[in-house]
Amino acid sequence: MAAAMITEAEASITPKYSSADDPADDLIHCSICRELLQDPRSLSCLHSFCLKCLQQHIEYAGKGVTSLSCPTCSTETKLPSGGVADLGVIAFVSRQRNERLIREKLADEVAKIMCTNCEEAGDTSSSGRSKAVTRCFECDEYLCESCTKMHKTFKLLKHHPLFTLDELRSGKVPLSLPDQNTCQKHKGEILMFYCETCDVPICSKCAVIAHRHPEHKQAELDNAAAERSKKIQEVERESKRVATKIDELIASNEDLKQKLKAASTKALSDIAKTKESMKSQFLSNLEKTYKETTAKLRSAEDEKLSVLRNNLTELKNSRSRLSTSRMIARNVTQKGSEYEIAAVYATVTRSLRELCEQKHRSPSKALGEVKFEANKPILPEILKLGSVKSQLKTNLPMTKVTEFGALGKGCGIAFIDADRLVVSDHNGCDSSVYGSNGNKHLQICSFSGENDTGWKSFVWCMVHSSLDNRFYGTDDTQYVKVFHEEEYQTRYNVTSPDGTQSGPESSRVQGLAIDKDGNLIVGNVTKKYVSIMKPDGTHITSMHVPIKPWFISATPTDNIIISSYEETERAVHVIDRTGKVLITFNPPDGVDQAAWNPTGICCGEYGDVFVANYQGRVGVYQYDLEDGKYMGCNTNDVTQPWGLALSKDEKKLAVADNTRVKIFEIKIE
């Protein structure tokens, strides 16, 4: 029984894509050209396309391509040696497509269906051909009355099934017969068996050559098809739950996308209103800050939209692949032949199981939130419109992307840009610039003994200012030392709250940070105070603090975070610039005070606070700056973390982990 072939005349009347009446109609339409499949090819994800469309699609990827990304769901399909043309097609899809062409032609009451057998006999003129009255499935021909009689007379043809066109239109008889189960390796051999070891239909010759028992388990094709039909139905029913979950997540992401747009529109409106109310007093400065603020809002919106678009793309791709796989499963078990069921079993069950095993997370509600908070019109804040609030939460846990170093002990660490960071070696009295791949670019300073132009004692903290491209560090003395690349420039003494400068007897400045204005925030652990100074060393203010500020971080809200790992303190506080405690970050549940040894801290623009715990329950913990809520453990892939640093784009977190530097990738949800 030859595979059904569609005549050129039938192909020319292919309708535009429409699946309103039959959802399975999606299977026989190309999602690239939106037309009925022409010379179809099927990918591993079970989506089918026109051969020409796939060839045009792959041209954009250039030469030497070994795999093809599905235009519908982005699943990769490995290409055979002959390229796209050698891809197969799902037998069931091919037959459904052929039946659709026949159905369309039969439904056209105006067009005359002419005898195709007369045409093959050599008479192709319309006057020389008669109107068809029957169709032979074996020969794949429309036959006139004369050819029908001849067909019934010839010995080799008289057993072919013939149906009148009226019978075909009635829907009481099939429009086509399944493809013959013939072996591609052994010409003319019928596929009567099934190799359960390889999950493929086989002929009798295959059964004794390539799929021989007992190495291969065999079964009769009809029994194997019946059993696999049940299994396909089972996994299809199981996939219904996944389909529902993906639909819910798509709806949730779409809803958040709309909420984000509405919230962004409202925030823009609030920004505009605030701008207008302040415009008369500070027009020029107001216009500048307006543009900066709206740009930040747009950036925040774009960042979240990017996450939502990625979520939606992944979910819709999975849903598309799942829909096609389920549709194949349902239809092939209901309408498919034994061969078609057996042939598609391995592919469809693998695809459905892969999709069922995928993990889909609910989107964070924060993705649909963005707001604008106007500043109160009090100098000097009147020169600023306000701030954009668009918090993005870190996706826990983080993934380590690189690790390097053999330090004495790393304490101070800070990013210079996305790919370079400065690291201080506490025991080795050294500070150097490294690439994020671990390559050492520059040694800033090393131990100098009694020479005050270098490190005199243990190097503790190092920070970098992008405003003047200078490095600042503390080394267990009373000074903050300043360097430009490897050149020592100067040192600053630190002023206490009572106006005196620290001397050797009241020294030990340790904690060090830079705020968003480029000012230095310095902590004195001997006298327990924090001092703020300009980049040139000019004193701004100082305040007493409740704990020794071994580590310091600035916040985007102009407050300060300090931490102490000392046994009598063991605390992390957010303080204002008078020293008042605003928030305390408590140990996570299950971590008692004895296991709470906070060291390095850093804070992102959106209020994500990272705290290193170097003993007890070792790890890097995350807190919310706004309310002090514990968010989770970012990583426990550390042994004794000291300093922490966020990259400028906040996509990487560097950890000075005792003798190693570990860099983690930060993802948001």
FENBELCOR-V198280 format. One record per helix or strand of 2 or more residues. SS is the DSSP state (hx for helix, st for strand). FROM is the first residue (numbers start at 1). TO is the last residue. If there is no record, write none. Layout:
# FENBELCOR-V198280
ss->(SS & SS)
from->(FROM & FROM)
to->(TO & TO)
This chain:
# FENBELCOR-V198280
ss->(hx & hx & st & st & st & hx & st & st & hx & hx & hx & st & st & hx & st & hx & st & st & hx & st & hx & hx & hx & hx & st & hx & st & st & st & st & st & st & st & st & st & st & hx & st & st & st & st & st & st & st & st & hx & st & st & st & st & st & st & st)
from->(8 & 23 & 35 & 40 & 48 & 51 & 67 & 76 & 84 & 91 & 116 & 134 & 141 & 145 & 162 & 165 & 193 & 200 & 204 & 218 & 221 & 283 & 338 & 365 & 371 & 381 & 386 & 399 & 410 & 420 & 430 & 440 & 462 & 470 & 479 & 487 & 504 & 509 & 520 & 529 & 539 & 551 & 560 & 571 & 581 & 593 & 598 & 608 & 619 & 630 & 641 & 652 & 660)
to->(11 & 28 & 36 & 42 & 50 & 59 & 69 & 78 & 86 & 107 & 120 & 136 & 143 & 153 & 164 & 170 & 195 & 202 & 208 & 220 & 278 & 335 & 357 & 368 & 374 & 383 & 389 & 404 & 415 & 425 & 435 & 447 & 465 & 474 & 484 & 493 & 506 & 514 & 524 & 533 & 544 & 554 & 564 & 575 & 584 & 595 & 603 & 613 & 624 & 635 & 646 & 657 & 665)
